[in-house]
């Protein structure tokens, strides 16, 4: 049994887990990256549901988690409601773009959303904007190439290479006169410092990490509570691991975050 399983199509959502562990030393956590089906952001709604429901069933059997954090905006907007119905014994926490936070920061009332294609096209963003940022213009940019770069290259790339990779997105929002940029895909959280350096003072960078982590801890404490398992280093599991080059990438990620790499789930 574990307290939390963090689920994403890749390694993007790891900062959610590491931030939670910094704030809650008692939590027992596992991270699962569905790397075999990466990227979710280019899949249809039905494809996302198929991938996620099958993997959640495997997660429940293997880990019996109290809470599953959908550490992916694309999974959250496409599958959260279905998962709550299909797995009523599990508490689910979703992640959505930090539109409310961005609106509280923006002075120009022009907000940029950087995300996957699926997240950008999902009508839920319009609902969030209408509810929390009705007087703002929401400028969207889907960037699958940047997401792929982070998944496959960022952890071994130089800082200069990472800055070059994020520059087109940052320039896009500056050219559209935005004063806030939302990191609307969890992959971007792994290089938040890079985004902030590239953005400079004229473009604020916001994300949903703080809100998701606080809510996740509340859900656990108000629900089943801690599982009582012996505390171990947080583990990383993946799907579809097949060669040594992929393992080297995951070893580097685990070294950076202090995780125990367990290979395929």
Backbone bond lengths (Angstrom), bond angles and torsions (degrees), N, CA, C in turn:
res aa  C-N    CA-C-N  psi(-1)  N-CA   C-N-CA  omega(-1)  CA-C   N-CA-C  phi
1 X - - - 1.458 - - 1.525 111.17 -
2 X 1.337 116.16 144.19 1.460 121.39 175.66 1.524 108.68 -133.85
3 X 1.336 115.53 160.44 1.459 119.85 178.34 1.524 111.58 -77.23
4 X 1.341 116.01 -49.73 1.459 121.11 -175.26 1.525 110.85 -129.03
5 X 1.320 115.79 137.47 1.460 121.93 162.20 1.521 106.91 -116.36
6 X 1.317 116.34 127.97 1.456 122.61 176.02 1.527 107.30 -101.83
7 X 1.327 116.32 126.17 1.467 121.42 -173.44 1.518 111.04 -121.19
8 X 1.328 116.02 130.50 1.459 122.31 175.64 1.516 107.97 -146.92
9 X 1.336 116.56 169.17 1.460 120.08 176.29 1.517 111.48 -78.15
10 X 1.330 116.78 -12.08 1.456 121.99 178.45 1.513 109.53 -154.04
11 X 1.324 116.41 -150.41 1.461 121.16 -174.63 1.530 112.37 -91.10
12 X 1.333 117.02 5.62 1.458 120.73 -172.24 1.513 115.82 -57.79
13 X 1.341 117.20 -40.55 1.450 120.24 -172.13 1.515 115.81 -84.93
14 X 1.327 118.52 5.37 1.462 120.52 -178.83 1.531 112.58 -55.05
15 X 1.343 120.59 -38.46 1.472 119.14 178.58 1.530 114.55 -58.55
16 X 1.337 118.14 -27.30 1.459 119.43 173.69 1.529 109.91 -61.29
17 X 1.332 116.12 -47.33 1.461 120.52 -177.24 1.522 111.45 -66.76
18 X 1.320 117.35 -45.21 1.461 119.35 -177.41 1.530 111.23 -67.26
19 X 1.332 116.85 -34.58 1.461 119.62 176.27 1.524 110.67 -66.76
20 X 1.333 116.77 -41.30 1.463 119.66 178.18 1.526 110.93 -62.41
21 X 1.324 116.80 -41.57 1.463 120.40 -179.53 1.525 111.85 -65.86
22 X 1.333 116.99 -30.27 1.454 119.93 175.94 1.527 111.32 -66.72
23 X 1.329 116.19 -32.21 1.464 121.07 -176.23 1.522 113.10 -94.11
24 X 1.310 116.84 -21.14 1.462 120.75 -178.35 1.531 108.37 -134.34
25 X 1.317 115.57 94.52 1.462 121.11 -175.45 1.525 112.56 -69.35
26 X 1.342 117.80 -15.62 1.459 121.22 -176.23 1.526 113.39 -88.43
27 X 1.315 117.02 -12.58 1.464 119.92 -172.97 1.521 112.22 -70.84
28 X 1.315 114.85 140.32 1.464 122.74 174.64 1.532 107.07 -105.45
29 X 1.334 116.63 117.50 1.469 120.84 -168.88 1.524 113.13 -127.53
30 X 1.324 114.50 148.95 1.457 123.50 172.97 1.519 107.80 -133.96
31 X 1.319 116.56 142.24 1.460 121.57 175.16 1.524 108.51 -115.16
32 X 1.330 115.99 133.26 1.468 121.66 178.87 1.524 108.77 -121.79
33 X 1.321 116.05 121.18 1.465 122.29 177.07 1.524 109.10 -108.45
34 X 1.322 116.75 117.54 1.467 120.58 179.14 1.527 109.24 -83.11
35 X 1.312 114.44 63.89 1.471 120.70 -173.92 1.521 112.52 -65.57
36 X 1.325 117.85 -24.51 1.465 120.32 178.73 1.519 111.51 -64.53
37 X 1.339 116.78 -27.43 1.465 121.45 -178.26 1.518 113.22 -109.89
38 X 1.334 116.82 11.54 1.463 120.99 176.17 1.528 109.70 -66.58
39 X 1.362 118.74 138.46 1.466 127.56 0.20 1.522 112.10 -98.05
40 X 1.326 117.21 144.54 1.450 121.18 175.17 1.535 111.53 -72.51
41 X 1.316 115.57 -27.43 1.460 119.96 -174.20 1.517 114.52 -63.24
42 X 1.322 118.24 -15.88 1.458 122.06 178.97 1.530 112.10 -104.18
43 X 1.340 117.25 4.95 1.457 121.59 -178.03 1.534 111.16 -93.88
44 X 1.331 115.03 160.39 1.467 120.31 174.16 1.523 109.41 -75.61
45 X 1.320 115.43 166.68 1.466 121.06 176.86 1.526 110.81 -56.11
46 X 1.314 117.02 -43.94 1.463 121.64 -177.76 1.526 110.92 -66.60
47 X 1.322 117.19 -38.97 1.466 120.54 179.20 1.528 111.41 -65.87
48 X 1.327 116.28 -41.11 1.469 119.83 178.05 1.525 109.97 -61.92
49 X 1.333 116.68 -46.40 1.461 120.47 179.48 1.524 111.67 -58.63
50 X 1.320 117.16 -43.43 1.464 121.40 -178.76 1.528 110.65 -62.22
51 X 1.323 116.31 -48.50 1.467 120.18 -178.96 1.521 111.47 -62.28
52 X 1.325 115.96 -46.42 1.463 120.68 -172.60 1.528 111.84 -70.98
53 X 1.317 117.65 -45.04 1.465 118.68 -177.43 1.524 111.66 -63.89
54 X 1.312 117.65 -38.53 1.468 120.45 177.44 1.525 111.36 -64.85
55 X 1.325 116.22 -41.65 1.460 119.39 -178.35 1.531 111.24 -71.96
56 X 1.327 117.90 -38.56 1.460 120.32 178.22 1.530 110.50 -62.58
57 X 1.331 117.64 -37.08 1.462 120.08 176.70 1.526 110.06 -60.72
58 X 1.311 117.10 -42.99 1.464 120.96 178.58 1.535 111.14 -65.57
59 X 1.329 116.19 -39.92 1.472 121.44 178.93 1.528 110.37 -62.47
60 X 1.324 116.88 -44.33 1.462 120.62 -179.50 1.525 111.25 -62.58
61 X 1.317 116.87 -40.89 1.462 121.55 -179.75 1.519 111.67 -66.50
62 X 1.329 116.29 -41.61 1.466 120.91 -173.95 1.526 112.99 -81.47
63 X 1.366 117.76 -38.17 1.463 120.20 -169.69 1.530 114.99 -116.36
64 X 1.314 119.20 -16.62 1.472 122.67 -174.99 1.533 110.99 44.54
65 X 1.323 118.37 58.20 1.472 120.46 -175.89 1.523 112.58 -73.36
66 X 1.328 115.32 150.66 1.461 119.94 172.74 1.524 110.69 -78.04
67 X 1.343 115.40 -39.56 1.467 121.42 -177.45 1.522 108.92 -134.55
68 X 1.326 116.34 135.11 1.469 121.36 170.09 1.518 107.60 -111.54
69 X 1.310 115.76 120.05 1.460 121.99 177.52 1.524 107.82 -95.59
70 X 1.317 116.34 117.51 1.464 120.83 177.19 1.521 107.46 -80.29
71 X 1.320 114.93 88.81 1.465 121.34 -172.18 1.522 110.70 -82.24
72 X 1.313 114.57 49.82 1.461 122.49 -175.15 1.524 107.53 -159.94
73 X 1.322 117.02 123.79 1.467 120.73 179.26 1.526 111.61 -63.09
74 X 1.333 117.17 -39.48 1.461 120.76 -178.23 1.519 111.41 -63.65
75 X 1.340 117.32 -44.21 1.469 120.12 176.72 1.521 110.06 -62.45
76 X 1.325 115.96 -44.09 1.464 120.27 -174.91 1.524 112.21 -60.87
77 X 1.339 116.88 -48.23 1.462 119.22 -175.32 1.522 112.16 -75.32
78 X 1.336 117.44 -19.07 1.457 120.08 -178.66 1.523 114.33 -100.45
79 X 1.329 117.83 -26.70 1.463 118.73 -167.62 1.519 115.60 -129.36
80 X 1.322 119.61 -9.90 1.462 121.10 -172.48 1.532 112.13 -57.33
81 X 1.325 117.62 -50.05 1.463 120.68 -177.46 1.521 111.55 -62.39
82 X 1.324 116.57 -41.66 1.468 121.00 -179.99 1.519 111.04 -64.89
83 X 1.316 117.48 -42.57 1.467 121.26 -178.78 1.525 111.17 -64.61
84 X 1.309 117.50 -38.13 1.475 120.18 179.29 1.524 111.48 -64.78
85 X 1.317 116.49 -32.12 1.470 120.32 177.88 1.529 110.56 -77.30
86 X 1.315 116.52 -42.36 1.472 121.35 -174.75 1.530 112.59 -74.75
87 X 1.343 116.55 -30.58 1.467 120.95 -177.86 1.537 109.26 -126.55
88 X 1.327 117.94 69.60 1.471 120.95 -173.65 1.524 113.80 -66.06
89 X 1.321 117.52 -18.50 1.460 120.53 -179.10 1.528 112.81 -79.48
90 X 1.340 117.21 -10.74 1.470 122.41 -177.78 1.520 109.34 -107.10
91 X 1.320 116.00 138.93 1.465 120.55 171.67 1.526 108.41 -88.24
92 X 1.325 116.31 129.41 1.457 121.63 179.67 1.527 109.85 -112.15
93 X 1.325 115.69 139.60 1.460 122.20 174.04 1.523 107.22 -120.64
94 X 1.321 116.74 125.59 1.456 120.88 179.68 1.516 112.18 -98.26
95 X 1.303 115.29 168.03 1.466 122.11 174.75 1.517 108.22 -124.28
96 X 1.312 116.18 136.17 1.460 121.43 176.94 1.518 108.94 -134.43
97 X 1.329 118.10 158.34 1.462 120.79 179.96 1.529 112.14 -56.67
98 X 1.320 115.67 141.76 1.471 122.07 -174.13 1.534 111.53 -79.91
99 X 1.328 116.05 58.41 1.467 121.17 -178.11 1.523 111.24 -67.43
100 X 1.323 117.07 -39.93 1.469 120.36 179.34 1.527 110.47 -61.89
101 X 1.328 116.80 -45.50 1.466 120.79 178.91 1.520 110.73 -63.58
102 X 1.328 117.03 -42.61 1.466 120.66 -179.89 1.516 111.21 -60.67
103 X 1.334 116.23 -41.70 1.468 120.29 -179.90 1.522 111.59 -63.29
104 X 1.336 116.75 -33.16 1.463 119.96 -179.90 1.524 111.80 -72.39
105 X 1.332 116.66 -18.59 1.468 121.82 -177.63 1.530 111.83 -96.69
106 X 1.334 116.29 -35.34 1.462 120.90 -170.72 1.531 113.05 -68.59
107 X 1.322 115.71 132.93 1.460 122.40 173.62 1.532 110.91 -100.03
108 X 1.324 116.34 -33.33 1.460 120.60 179.20 1.528 111.97 -78.82
109 X 1.324 116.68 -15.19 1.471 123.20 -176.60 1.524 111.75 63.76
110 X 1.320 115.74 32.58 1.463 122.86 174.25 1.523 107.01 -127.45
111 X 1.330 115.26 112.26 1.458 122.53 -171.79 1.525 109.58 -114.24
112 X 1.316 116.04 134.91 1.456 121.33 177.37 1.521 111.41 -100.55
113 X 1.331 117.01 136.64 1.462 122.53 176.44 1.520 108.84 -118.34
114 X 1.326 116.17 115.43 1.461 122.91 177.05 1.525 107.86 -104.95
115 X 1.342 117.32 119.61 1.471 119.43 -171.83 1.523 110.41 -158.88
116 X 1.339 115.04 -171.89 1.459 120.57 172.51 1.523 109.28 -77.11
117 X 1.321 115.58 166.06 1.461 120.41 176.87 1.527 110.45 -61.03
118 X 1.332 117.00 -43.01 1.464 120.85 -178.35 1.520 111.33 -62.71
119 X 1.337 117.50 -40.30 1.459 120.93 179.65 1.526 110.52 -69.00
120 X 1.324 116.34 -43.88 1.466 119.64 -179.81 1.524 112.09 -60.69
121 X 1.330 116.63 -36.57 1.465 120.61 -176.07 1.527 113.32 -86.15
122 X 1.335 117.60 -11.15 1.457 119.17 -175.66 1.526 111.19 -72.84
123 X 1.326 118.02 131.82 1.470 121.00 -178.35 1.518 114.08 -64.62
124 X 1.338 117.45 -13.56 1.460 119.55 179.78 1.528 111.72 -61.67
125 X 1.337 116.15 -29.85 1.462 119.41 177.66 1.527 111.24 -63.96
126 X 1.329 116.01 -36.99 1.465 119.56 177.31 1.521 110.49 -64.68
127 X 1.334 116.24 -39.26 1.466 120.19 177.34 1.535 110.59 -62.72
128 X 1.332 117.02 -43.96 1.462 120.87 178.95 1.528 110.81 -62.87
129 X 1.322 115.66 -43.11 1.461 119.70 -179.94 1.532 110.45 -63.86
130 X 1.323 117.01 -46.11 1.461 120.35 -179.12 1.527 111.78 -62.95
131 X 1.328 116.18 -32.36 1.456 120.73 -177.03 1.520 112.37 -81.64
132 X 1.351 116.86 -41.61 1.463 120.20 -170.82 1.530 114.64 -114.97
133 X 1.332 116.97 -12.99 1.467 119.26 -175.27 1.526 110.21 -146.04
134 X 1.312 116.20 47.58 1.468 120.54 -173.54 1.527 112.80 -64.20
135 X 1.328 117.65 -24.16 1.465 120.46 -179.63 1.518 112.63 -95.56
136 X 1.336 116.69 10.23 1.467 120.97 -178.49 1.528 111.69 -108.28
137 X 1.313 115.59 152.43 1.461 122.25 169.82 1.522 107.41 -93.10
138 X 1.339 117.16 129.25 1.463 121.89 -179.70 1.529 108.98 -104.54
139 X 1.322 116.09 112.40 1.467 122.95 179.68 1.526 108.37 -99.19
140 X 1.340 117.21 120.64 1.468 120.65 -174.29 1.528 111.63 -106.33
141 X 1.321 114.92 146.54 1.460 120.83 174.09 1.534 108.41 -142.60
142 X 1.323 116.83 117.12 1.462 122.08 171.94 1.525 108.45 -87.59
143 X 1.328 117.33 134.24 1.465 119.73 -174.56 1.527 111.20 -138.79
144 X 1.347 117.46 71.68 1.468 120.22 -178.60 1.524 113.42 -62.74
145 X 1.332 117.71 -31.60 1.461 120.02 -179.69 1.527 111.39 -65.50
146 X 1.324 116.78 -41.10 1.454 120.45 179.01 1.531 110.47 -67.28
147 X 1.320 117.01 -39.40 1.464 120.86 178.36 1.527 110.05 -63.00
148 X 1.317 116.81 -42.52 1.463 120.68 178.06 1.527 110.99 -64.45
149 X 1.324 117.26 -39.31 1.460 121.08 177.46 1.528 110.89 -59.31
150 X 1.323 116.75 -43.98 1.466 120.44 -178.94 1.523 110.45 -66.79
151 X 1.322 117.21 -42.41 1.459 120.99 -178.95 1.521 111.92 -63.45
152 X 1.332 117.09 -40.47 1.457 120.44 -169.42 1.534 114.80 -107.15
153 X 1.325 118.41 -20.92 1.464 119.35 -170.76 1.527 116.43 -129.76
154 X 1.315 117.59 -26.66 1.470 119.75 -167.05 1.524 113.84 -61.00
155 X 1.312 117.44 -33.06 1.464 119.43 -174.39 1.523 112.67 -75.42
156 X 1.315 116.67 -15.37 1.466 119.81 176.42 1.528 111.50 -114.91
157 X 1.320 117.56 -0.85 1.469 121.65 -179.70 1.526 110.85 -81.56
158 X 1.325 115.82 160.84 1.463 120.56 175.19 1.532 109.11 -78.34
159 X 1.325 115.93 164.97 1.461 119.99 177.66 1.530 110.15 -62.41
160 X 1.312 116.70 -37.86 1.464 120.98 179.56 1.527 110.72 -63.78
161 X 1.333 117.28 -39.18 1.466 120.59 178.30 1.523 110.97 -66.70
162 X 1.329 116.77 -37.93 1.466 120.22 177.90 1.528 111.05 -67.56
163 X 1.333 116.94 -41.52 1.462 120.29 177.62 1.524 111.16 -61.71
164 X 1.312 116.59 -40.76 1.463 121.10 177.96 1.526 110.61 -63.95
165 X 1.333 117.13 -36.61 1.466 120.78 -177.93 1.525 111.99 -68.57
166 X 1.336 118.00 -36.56 1.467 120.37 -177.07 1.526 113.05 -87.16
167 X 1.325 117.55 -14.41 1.466 121.12 -173.89 1.535 113.55 -57.54
168 X 1.345 120.67 -44.34 1.475 118.89 179.71 1.525 113.14 -57.84
169 X 1.321 117.48 -40.20 1.462 120.11 -179.96 1.519 111.25 -68.29
170 X 1.319 116.52 -45.26 1.470 120.48 179.59 1.525 109.87 -62.05
171 X 1.323 116.61 -45.14 1.467 120.18 179.18 1.526 111.69 -61.65
172 X 1.324 116.39 -37.54 1.471 120.95 179.64 1.526 110.92 -58.28
173 X 1.320 116.67 -46.82 1.460 119.68 -177.79 1.527 112.08 -72.44
174 X 1.308 116.93 -33.64 1.467 119.41 175.67 1.523 110.45 -65.85
175 X 1.332 116.43 -41.79 1.458 120.91 179.95 1.530 111.37 -65.78
176 X 1.342 116.64 -25.73 1.466 121.51 177.52 1.526 112.10 -93.14
177 X 1.326 116.10 14.23 1.465 123.33 172.78 1.529 113.11 61.92
178 X 1.330 117.10 32.33 1.466 120.63 174.61 1.530 109.36 -82.13
179 X 1.315 115.98 148.89 1.464 118.28 173.98 1.531 111.86 -115.40
180 X 1.341 116.80 1.47 1.466 122.43 174.83 1.526 108.65 -140.17
181 X 1.331 115.94 138.59 1.460 121.83 176.42 1.529 108.50 -122.96
182 X 1.328 115.95 125.47 1.468 121.29 178.40 1.523 109.19 -93.23
183 X 1.323 116.56 127.66 1.464 120.80 172.28 1.527 106.80 -82.21
184 X 1.326 115.70 93.77 1.454 122.04 -171.16 1.510 114.90 -95.59
185 X 1.318 117.66 9.67 1.466 122.86 170.39 1.521 106.48 -128.26
186 X 1.316 117.16 134.43 1.463 119.47 -174.10 1.526 113.26 -64.89
187 X 1.322 118.10 -21.13 1.460 119.51 176.25 1.526 111.76 -58.16
188 X 1.312 116.55 -34.87 1.463 120.26 -177.00 1.528 112.31 -64.82
189 X 1.332 116.54 -22.74 1.461 120.40 -176.95 1.523 112.43 -65.73
190 X 1.325 116.87 -22.02 1.459 120.67 179.75 1.518 112.69 -71.65
191 X 1.338 116.85 -16.72 1.469 119.93 179.11 1.530 110.34 -132.66
192 X 1.329 116.20 38.73 1.461 120.25 179.35 1.515 111.95 -55.51
193 X 1.339 116.34 -40.08 1.465 119.68 -179.82 1.525 111.61 -62.82
194 X 1.331 116.84 -32.51 1.468 121.31 177.51 1.523 109.64 -67.27
195 X 1.320 116.29 -45.97 1.465 120.22 177.96 1.526 111.15 -58.88
196 X 1.308 116.36 -43.87 1.466 119.79 -177.71 1.520 111.30 -65.76
197 X 1.325 116.75 -39.17 1.462 119.63 177.58 1.525 110.72 -64.10
198 X 1.339 116.71 -44.36 1.465 120.87 -179.45 1.523 111.83 -68.11
199 X 1.333 116.65 -34.20 1.467 120.88 -176.25 1.524 112.44 -73.92
200 X 1.311 117.12 -33.50 1.465 119.89 -178.89 1.525 111.59 70.29
201 X 1.313 115.88 -162.65 1.463 120.58 -174.54 1.529 113.64 -79.03
202 X 1.326 116.87 -23.27 1.465 118.69 -173.63 1.530 113.87 -83.32
203 X 1.336 117.21 -8.78 1.461 120.21 -178.84 1.527 109.15 -133.59
204 X 1.335 116.55 106.49 1.465 120.99 178.98 1.530 109.79 -74.21
205 X 1.327 116.00 148.61 1.464 122.24 179.86 1.526 108.44 -118.67
206 X 1.346 116.95 123.75 1.459 120.95 -178.50 1.523 110.40 -128.13
207 X 1.340 115.79 158.16 1.456 121.76 177.71 1.521 109.31 -148.75
208 X 1.333 116.00 -178.60 1.468 121.30 -173.81 1.525 113.42 -105.15
209 X 1.329 118.19 10.90 1.463 120.90 -171.99 1.526 112.05 -58.41
210 X 1.321 117.60 -51.76 1.458 120.75 -174.92 1.528 111.69 -58.90
211 X 1.320 116.77 -47.23 1.462 120.29 -178.30 1.516 112.79 -65.33
212 X 1.325 117.34 -41.40 1.465 120.92 -179.26 1.523 110.86 -66.37
213 X 1.317 116.62 -42.75 1.469 120.16 -178.93 1.526 110.78 -64.79
214 X 1.321 117.37 -45.53 1.466 120.18 179.37 1.526 111.00 -60.94
215 X 1.326 115.75 -43.05 1.469 119.77 -178.95 1.533 111.04 -67.34
216 X 1.319 117.81 -38.83 1.466 121.56 -179.82 1.519 111.37 -61.49
217 X 1.316 116.72 -44.04 1.464 121.19 179.35 1.531 110.09 -64.94
218 X 1.318 117.19 -40.55 1.467 121.17 178.02 1.526 111.08 -62.96
219 X 1.327 116.59 -42.79 1.468 120.70 -179.50 1.521 110.79 -61.61
220 X 1.331 117.20 -42.79 1.468 120.21 179.01 1.524 111.11 -63.42
221 X 1.320 116.51 -48.35 1.468 120.55 -176.08 1.524 112.34 -68.15
222 X 1.326 117.05 -30.49 1.466 120.55 179.42 1.525 112.59 -88.29
223 X 1.328 116.24 -5.53 1.455 120.81 -179.37 1.514 112.18 -109.63
224 X 1.310 116.43 -117.62 1.466 120.99 -176.77 1.527 112.80 -73.90
225 X 1.323 117.79 -22.47 1.458 120.14 -174.49 1.523 110.77 79.63
226 X 1.318 115.75 -176.57 1.464 120.49 -176.12 1.526 110.88 -67.82
227 X 1.331 115.36 143.48 1.463 120.39 -175.94 1.523 112.10 -74.62
228 X 1.333 117.43 -19.25 1.454 120.88 178.44 1.513 114.05 82.29
229 X 1.336 116.80 9.39 1.464 119.73 178.69 1.524 110.09 -69.24
230 X 1.336 115.31 151.58 1.457 120.08 178.16 1.525 109.79 -60.81
231 X 1.322 116.45 130.13 1.467 121.16 -175.67 1.522 110.96 -66.79
232 X 1.311 115.93 127.48 1.457 122.94 177.69 1.519 108.41 -132.33
233 X 1.322 116.00 168.45 1.459 119.98 174.91 1.525 109.15 -61.38
234 X 1.317 116.79 141.19 1.455 120.55 177.16 1.522 110.14 -59.82
235 X 1.323 115.56 142.99 1.460 121.11 -174.21 1.520 111.64 -111.48
236 X 1.325 115.81 150.42 1.461 123.22 174.42 1.518 109.19 -115.75
237 X 1.328 115.89 123.14 1.457 122.87 172.83 1.523 108.90 -115.70
238 X 1.329 116.70 151.74 1.458 121.60 178.20 1.527 108.87 -132.55
239 X 1.322 115.60 176.50 1.459 121.02 171.02 1.521 108.41 -122.02
240 X 1.313 116.11 147.42 1.457 120.89 172.95 1.519 115.89 74.74
241 X 1.325 118.83 17.83 1.465 120.53 178.04 1.527 109.24 -65.93
242 X 1.351 115.28 126.58 1.465 117.28 -172.95 1.516 114.86 -134.54
243 X 1.346 119.02 -19.98 1.459 117.82 -176.42 1.528 111.20 -139.43
244 X 1.316 115.60 167.61 1.464 121.82 -174.09 1.517 112.32 -70.46
245 X 1.342 117.70 -28.95 1.461 119.40 179.27 1.518 111.15 -66.05
246 X 1.342 116.43 -38.89 1.459 120.27 176.12 1.524 110.31 -65.48
247 X 1.326 117.26 -41.66 1.461 120.49 -179.97 1.526 110.69 -62.71
248 X 1.331 117.48 -38.16 1.458 120.78 179.15 1.524 111.35 -61.77
249 X 1.326 116.20 -38.56 1.463 120.95 177.35 1.526 110.39 -63.54
250 X 1.327 116.76 -45.69 1.460 119.78 -179.41 1.528 111.65 -68.92
251 X 1.319 117.15 -34.50 1.460 120.13 175.65 1.526 110.78 -61.20
252 X 1.325 116.10 -39.79 1.464 120.97 179.06 1.530 110.59 -66.92
253 X 1.324 116.71 -41.21 1.460 120.91 177.45 1.529 110.68 -61.83
254 X 1.328 116.38 -45.77 1.466 120.46 -179.10 1.526 111.29 -65.74
255 X 1.305 117.29 -35.61 1.460 120.82 176.48 1.521 110.60 -62.55
256 X 1.323 116.20 -42.21 1.467 120.64 -179.33 1.522 111.54 -64.90
257 X 1.339 116.96 -40.94 1.462 120.41 -173.15 1.529 114.13 -101.15
258 X 1.330 117.68 -1.93 1.460 120.20 -179.95 1.513 113.64 71.09
259 X 1.343 116.37 40.72 1.457 121.75 -177.79 1.530 110.29 -105.74
260 X 1.316 115.56 162.59 1.454 123.00 177.09 1.534 107.58 -104.27
261 X 1.336 117.09 111.32 1.461 120.19 -177.82 1.511 111.00 -79.27
262 X 1.338 116.48 123.98 1.458 122.17 -175.41 1.521 113.52 -108.31
263 X 1.337 118.77 -1.72 1.456 120.82 -179.49 1.516 112.04 79.37
264 X 1.336 116.53 -148.36 1.466 121.43 -177.37 1.524 111.83 -70.43
265 X 1.315 116.13 140.33 1.456 121.59 177.43 1.520 110.10 -70.14
